[in-house]
Amino acid sequence: MRKDRSSAASISPHSARSKSGPAGRAKRIHGEDLSKQHARQRPRQGQRARISGLALVATPIGNARDITLRALDVLNDVDVIACEDTRVTARLLAIHGISKPLLAYHEHNAERARPMLIERLKSGETVALVSDAGTPLVSDPGYKLVRACLENGIPVTPIPGASAVLTALVVSGLPTDRFLFAGFLPAKRAARRRVLGELRGIAASLVFMESAKRLAASLADMAETLGPRPCGVAREMTKLFEEVRRGSLDELAAHYKEFGPPKGEVTVVVSPAAAGEAADAADIDRMLVGELGRSTMRDAVAHVAAATGAPRRQVYARALALTRDPA
């Protein structure tokens, strides 16, 4: 399973700092001073708050020191840690001197493991949910566990931290005021192009996870479907050989086709659609030429219609025209 991560297998220590700001001015809601309410709910300075129920704990995406002090407190305090791969989590815990029972929870055993976790939570135990790296619930089955907790009245507490999605977005140099995380694109070309066609007109930066071996093909499909938009390819974030390569989609597709797949896991950020952007006749013709060179007319028309949202009849008419007069 792949998710919000670079890789936790080669975590390394690094310096870290924490910041704290002044307490905000107390306000009154329904006649109650929030400062008194917080005094009941929060520990005094220097004390640690023990969570109840389920904690969603973000872990580093590469550098072992990219974990918050609060996350370490929670991992030290819970009764059990539910994780994707017990070996990966055990290595992280060992670095920070934490010893806790680990329980595997991933897409292959979630249906079986979830009821057991809910029973333990209902009995009063505390559970931390972590992914191999990054923020849990991003591209993993954790949301079903959260939903089950909420249905059973079990508290859920987020413990924020590292995120491969946000790390790539902020370093890409592309707009950050609006973004859409689209996860992993389909492995098969036709399905991938169909999904990209659905995302074509979105006026927000698009963030994808991608495997290194499919990167060149995916970038080429993005260039053909979305046009030559600016793009950033981030790999090995927070690790020794972290890299962000920026350029247009067609330039980056050509680069990775020539030099081969990069090492490490990859996050791709693509610039938003221009205002009113939609597939025009030139786009449809360009896509049809590419499709007709490798598939039947029927399949080419179906793929281009799905990718652009253009009426199939219109795409078919253009395909006929192109085959009759290739020039």
NUGU-63667 format. One line per field, with one value per residue (C-alpha): residue number from 0; residue in one letter; x, y, z. Coordinates in Angstrom, 3 decimals, m for minus. Each point is the difference from the previous one (the first is absolute). Example, Ala and Ser with C-alpha at 12.3 -4.5 7.8 and 13.67 -1.06 7.14 Angstrom:
<sites>
resi: [0; 1]
resn: [A; S]
X: [12.300; 1.370]
Y: [m4.500; 3.440]
Z: [7.800; m0.660]
</sites>
This chain:
<sites>
resi: [0; 1; 2; 3; 4; 5; 6; 7; 8; 9; 10; 11; 12; 13; 14; 15; 16; 17; 18; 19; 20; 21; 22; 23; 24; 25; 26; 27; 28; 29; 30; 31; 32; 33; 34; 35; 36; 37; 38; 39; 40; 41; 42; 43; 44; 45; 46; 47; 48; 49; 50; 51; 52; 53; 54; 55; 56; 57; 58; 59; 60; 61; 62; 63; 64; 65; 66; 67; 68; 69; 70; 71; 72; 73; 74; 75; 76; 77; 78; 79; 80; 81; 82; 83; 84; 85; 86; 87; 88; 89; 90; 91; 92; 93; 94; 95; 96; 97; 98; 99; 100; 101; 102; 103; 104; 105; 106; 107; 108; 109; 110; 111; 112; 113; 114; 115; 116; 117; 118; 119; 120; 121; 122; 123; 124; 125; 126; 127; 128; 129; 130; 131; 132; 133; 134; 135; 136; 137; 138; 139; 140; 141; 142; 143; 144; 145; 146; 147; 148; 149; 150; 151; 152; 153; 154; 155; 156; 157; 158; 159; 160; 161; 162; 163; 164; 165; 166; 167; 168; 169; 170; 171; 172; 173; 174; 175; 176; 177; 178; 179; 180; 181; 182; 183; 184; 185; 186; 187; 188; 189; 190; 191; 192; 193; 194; 195; 196; 197; 198; 199; 200; 201; 202; 203; 204; 205; 206; 207; 208; 209; 210; 211; 212; 213; 214; 215; 216; 217; 218; 219; 220; 221; 222; 223; 224; 225; 226; 227; 228; 229; 230; 231; 232; 233; 234; 235; 236; 237; 238; 239; 240; 241; 242; 243; 244; 245; 246; 247; 248; 249; 250; 251; 252; 253; 254; 255; 256; 257; 258; 259; 260; 261; 262; 263; 264; 265; 266; 267; 268; 269; 270; 271; 272; 273; 274; 275; 276; 277; 278; 279; 280; 281; 282; 283; 284; 285; 286; 287; 288; 289; 290; 291; 292; 293; 294; 295; 296; 297; 298; 299; 300; 301; 302; 303; 304; 305; 306; 307; 308; 309; 310; 311; 312; 313; 314; 315; 316; 317; 318; 319; 320; 321; 322; 323; 324; 325; 326]
resn: [M; R; K; D; R; S; S; A; A; S; I; S; P; H; S; A; R; S; K; S; G; P; A; G; R; A; K; R; I; H; G; E; D; L; S; K; Q; H; A; R; Q; R; P; R; Q; G; Q; R; A; R; I; S; G; L; A; L; V; A; T; P; I; G; N; A; R; D; I; T; L; R; A; L; D; V; L; N; D; V; D; V; I; A; C; E; D; T; R; V; T; A; R; L; L; A; I; H; G; I; S; K; P; L; L; A; Y; H; E; H; N; A; E; R; A; R; P; M; L; I; E; R; L; K; S; G; E; T; V; A; L; V; S; D; A; G; T; P; L; V; S; D; P; G; Y; K; L; V; R; A; C; L; E; N; G; I; P; V; T; P; I; P; G; A; S; A; V; L; T; A; L; V; V; S; G; L; P; T; D; R; F; L; F; A; G; F; L; P; A; K; R; A; A; R; R; R; V; L; G; E; L; R; G; I; A; A; S; L; V; F; M; E; S; A; K; R; L; A; A; S; L; A; D; M; A; E; T; L; G; P; R; P; C; G; V; A; R; E; M; T; K; L; F; E; E; V; R; R; G; S; L; D; E; L; A; A; H; Y; K; E; F; G; P; P; K; G; E; V; T; V; V; V; S; P; A; A; A; G; E; A; A; D; A; A; D; I; D; R; M; L; V; G; E; L; G; R; S; T; M; R; D; A; V; A; H; V; A; A; A; T; G; A; P; R; R; Q; V; Y; A; R; A; L; A; L; T; R; D; P; A]
X: [0.000; 1.247; m0.943; 0.997; 3.687; 3.438; 1.549; 0.502; 2.614; 2.941; m0.937; 2.831; 0.226; 0.136; m0.281; m3.475; m1.488; m3.366; m1.806; m2.723; m1.992; m1.695; m3.351; m2.926; m2.306; m2.759; m3.432; m3.424; m2.363; m3.494; 1.118; 2.965; 3.581; 2.051; 3.029; m1.894; m1.191; 3.569; 1.198; m2.267; 0.997; 3.716; 2.888; 1.971; 3.229; 2.563; m2.634; m1.007; m3.576; m0.953; m2.325; m3.043; m1.317; 1.786; 2.933; 0.958; 3.755; 2.051; 3.475; 3.052; 0.110; 3.735; 1.868; m0.558; 0.215; m2.993; m2.330; m1.665; 0.569; m3.721; 0.060; 2.769; m2.006; m3.072; 1.920; 1.516; m3.398; m2.348; m0.729; 0.578; 1.190; m1.826; 2.332; 0.343; 3.286; 1.110; 3.641; 0.055; m1.727; 2.224; 3.090; m1.409; m0.965; 3.454; 1.668; m2.053; 0.252; m3.677; m1.221; m3.698; m2.103; m0.485; m3.015; m0.045; m2.800; 0.110; m2.189; 0.356; m1.111; m2.037; m3.410; 1.191; 2.094; m2.410; m2.646; 2.738; 1.350; m3.483; m0.585; 3.297; m0.872; m3.473; 1.603; 1.959; 3.335; 1.743; 1.230; 2.334; m0.407; 3.083; 0.922; 3.465; 0.770; m1.928; m3.534; m2.324; m3.277; 1.637; m0.283; m0.548; m2.997; 0.203; m3.107; m2.148; 1.443; m0.708; m3.555; m0.517; 1.323; m2.372; m2.930; 0.864; 0.523; 3.762; 2.101; 2.385; 2.966; 2.262; 3.718; 1.209; 3.430; 1.832; m1.857; 1.541; m2.905; 0.539; 3.794; m0.010; m2.648; 1.801; 3.366; m1.365; m0.167; m3.593; m3.146; m0.870; m3.212; m2.047; 1.078; m1.539; 1.651; m0.890; 1.937; 1.456; m1.015; m1.142; 2.781; m1.666; 0.333; m3.628; m1.293; 2.771; m0.881; m3.688; 0.718; 2.260; m2.757; m2.355; 2.553; 0.846; m2.168; 0.655; 1.355; 2.307; 3.482; m0.211; 2.045; 0.623; 1.950; 1.769; 2.335; 3.408; m0.362; m3.244; 1.134; 1.035; m3.178; m2.234; 1.692; m0.417; m3.719; m0.306; 1.710; m2.304; m3.188; 0.672; 2.322; 3.556; m0.693; 2.734; 0.760; 2.204; 1.202; 1.107; 1.821; 1.768; m1.369; 1.748; 2.659; 3.640; m0.637; m3.232; m0.644; m2.622; 0.137; m2.128; m1.063; m2.920; m1.745; 1.321; 3.570; m0.089; m1.549; 2.834; 2.622; m1.151; m0.506; 3.618; 1.641; m2.287; m1.940; 1.371; 0.736; m2.472; m3.701; m1.349; m2.571; m1.057; m1.505; m1.638; m1.011; m3.728; m2.108; m0.188; m3.310; m2.569; 2.436; m1.672; 0.933; m0.199; 0.119; 3.803; 0.273; m2.382; 1.867; 3.354; m1.278; m1.673; 3.198; 1.813; m2.774; m0.553; 3.657; m0.308; m3.631; m3.127; m2.204; m2.710; 2.391; 1.637; m3.360; m1.044; 3.256; 0.014; m3.689; 0.517; 3.143; m1.436; m3.680; m0.775; m3.041; 0.926; m1.696; 2.204; 3.156; m0.993; m0.523; 3.467; 1.522; m1.599; 1.301; 3.516; 0.114; m1.271; 2.391; 2.970; 1.691]
Y: [0.000; 3.463; 3.141; 3.417; m0.814; 0.030; m2.964; m0.835; m2.636; 2.416; 2.376; 2.082; 2.453; 3.746; 3.068; 1.353; 2.974; 0.648; 3.283; 1.149; 3.188; 2.010; m1.221; 1.668; 2.319; m1.885; 0.380; m0.727; m2.427; m0.524; 1.836; m2.303; 1.226; m2.146; 0.343; m1.932; m2.544; m0.547; m0.343; m3.018; m1.546; 0.748; m0.937; 2.676; 1.167; m2.787; m2.734; m2.392; m0.546; m3.663; m0.476; m2.250; m2.101; 0.040; 2.272; 0.616; 0.525; 1.400; m1.505; 1.179; m0.410; m0.653; 1.873; m1.613; 3.352; 1.356; m1.233; 2.286; m0.087; m0.534; m2.991; m1.577; 0.635; m1.666; m2.998; m0.444; 0.167; m2.132; m3.645; m1.207; 1.417; m1.058; 0.289; m1.014; m1.896; m0.938; m0.212; 3.584; 1.395; m2.052; 1.630; 3.488; m0.799; m1.441; 3.228; 1.923; m2.596; m0.979; m3.541; m0.708; m2.897; 0.237; m1.230; m0.193; 2.001; 0.324; m0.409; m3.781; m0.647; 3.128; m1.694; m2.635; 2.236; 2.939; m1.708; m1.142; 3.521; 1.402; m2.514; 0.940; 3.688; m0.593; m1.804; 3.166; m0.672; 2.734; m0.620; 1.970; m0.453; 0.661; m0.593; m1.067; 3.669; 3.257; 0.754; m2.985; m0.179; 1.537; m2.840; m2.732; m1.754; 1.998; 2.042; m3.105; m0.417; 3.668; m0.378; m3.091; 1.894; 2.903; m2.386; m1.558; 3.274; m0.524; 3.209; 0.603; 2.349; 1.213; 0.329; 1.966; m0.129; m0.922; m0.336; m0.855; 1.754; 3.358; m0.288; m0.396; 2.689; 2.740; m0.665; m0.346; 3.728; m0.395; 1.641; m1.248; 1.927; m2.793; m3.585; m3.404; m3.191; m2.622; m2.925; m2.615; 0.002; m3.316; m2.241; m0.621; 2.724; 0.260; 0.272; 2.457; 2.285; m0.198; 1.163; 2.787; 1.135; 0.324; 2.197; 2.156; 3.024; 0.219; 3.425; m1.363; m1.488; m3.772; m2.280; m3.636; m2.893; m2.089; m2.965; 0.734; m2.646; 1.570; 3.620; 0.653; m1.560; 1.867; 3.335; m0.618; m0.704; 3.138; 2.079; m1.372; 0.310; 3.137; 1.839; 1.270; 1.310; 0.793; m2.945; m0.980; m3.553; m0.505; m3.116; m1.152; 2.965; 0.648; m2.616; 0.330; m0.013; 2.011; 1.647; 2.172; 0.171; 2.751; 0.613; m0.466; m3.367; m0.824; 0.969; m2.140; m2.927; 0.154; 0.229; m3.095; m1.919; 0.718; m0.491; m2.655; m0.236; 1.943; m1.753; 0.367; 0.697; 2.952; 2.762; 2.023; 3.500; 1.470; 3.620; 0.876; 0.228; 3.435; 1.823; m1.554; m2.627; m2.775; m2.325; 1.811; m1.423; 0.186; m1.930; m2.669; m0.348; m0.240; m2.703; m1.910; m0.059; m1.575; m2.526; m0.996; m0.868; m2.750; m1.141; m0.541; 2.917; m1.203; m0.117; 3.294; 1.772; m1.501; 1.014; 3.565; 0.552; m1.231; 2.088; 3.261; m0.245; 0.802; m1.699; m3.368; 0.952; 3.089; m1.989; m2.699; 2.597; 1.426; m3.508; m0.697; 3.296; m0.713; m3.483; 1.257; 2.946; m0.663; 3.206]
Z: [0.000; m0.836; 1.742; 1.309; 0.255; m1.511; 1.805; 3.653; m0.693; 0.055; 2.787; 1.383; 2.929; m0.537; 2.164; 0.777; 1.772; 1.558; 0.264; 2.292; m0.134; 2.731; 1.214; m1.685; 1.872; 1.778; m1.552; 1.308; m1.694; 1.436; 3.119; 0.736; 0.095; m2.358; 2.249; 2.694; m2.533; m1.187; 3.551; 0.400; m3.326; m0.241; 2.278; 1.797; m1.602; 0.125; 0.301; m2.778; m1.113; m0.387; m2.923; 0.067; m2.859; m3.372; m0.862; m3.649; 0.240; m2.896; m0.356; m1.998; m3.778; 0.062; 2.718; 3.416; 1.806; m1.917; 2.727; 2.518; 3.738; 0.442; m2.343; 2.095; 3.174; m1.475; m1.343; 3.451; 1.726; m2.126; 0.702; m3.562; m3.335; m3.178; m2.986; m3.625; 0.341; 3.520; m1.107; m1.300; 3.090; 2.322; m1.535; 0.546; 3.606; 0.690; m1.148; 2.556; 2.786; m0.013; 0.639; m0.593; m1.289; m3.776; m1.955; m3.803; m1.636; m3.785; m3.081; m0.021; 3.605; 0.823; m0.151; 2.465; 2.263; 0.271; 2.209; 2.388; 0.290; 0.617; 2.810; 1.623; m0.268; 1.451; 2.946; 0.828; m1.686; m1.978; m3.555; m2.274; m3.753; m2.140; m3.639; m1.128; m0.578; 0.001; 1.113; 0.410; m1.973; m3.101; m2.553; 2.595; 1.649; 3.226; m0.778; 0.516; 3.484; 0.757; m1.266; 2.168; 3.031; m0.590; m0.427; 3.369; 1.849; 0.307; 0.109; m2.942; 0.437; m2.848; 0.753; m3.051; m1.562; m3.207; m3.309; m3.367; m1.740; 1.713; m0.085; m3.794; m0.490; 1.924; m1.648; m3.559; m0.674; m1.216; 1.459; 3.499; 0.671; m1.614; m0.537; m0.630; 1.167; m2.614; 1.494; m2.329; m3.648; m1.518; m1.282; m3.371; m2.572; m1.103; 3.564; 0.890; m2.896; 0.892; 3.571; m1.257; m2.345; 2.971; 1.778; m3.027; 0.793; 3.756; 0.977; 2.699; 0.181; m0.457; 2.262; m0.928; 1.448; m2.628; m0.182; m1.481; m2.706; m1.327; 0.376; m3.622; m1.421; 2.456; m0.732; m3.745; 0.484; 2.147; m2.691; m2.693; 2.062; 2.057; m2.384; 0.655; 3.501; 2.541; 2.285; 2.930; 0.623; 3.619; 1.161; 3.168; 1.951; 3.373; m0.840; m1.018; m3.760; m0.078; m3.354; m1.669; m3.796; m1.541; m3.592; m2.355; m0.091; m3.464; 0.979; 3.129; m1.880; m2.521; 2.768; 1.867; m3.231; m0.934; 3.394; 1.456; 3.269; 2.966; 3.281; 2.851; 0.147; m1.910; 0.485; m3.043; 0.188; m3.130; m0.543; 0.044; m3.126; m1.559; 0.354; m2.298; m1.231; m1.967; m2.815; m3.338; m3.517; m0.131; 3.282; m1.234; m3.283; 1.780; 2.344; m2.826; m2.049; 2.925; 0.682; m3.630; m0.281; 2.612; 0.163; m2.058; m0.960; 2.374; 2.959; m0.976; m0.113; 3.328; 1.730; m1.335; 0.753; 3.570; 0.492; m1.380; 0.812; m3.642; m1.587; m1.499; m3.297; m0.309; 0.754; m2.494; m2.727; 0.629; m0.042; m3.383; m1.357; 1.236; m1.509; m3.377; m0.070; 2.331; m1.083]
</sites>
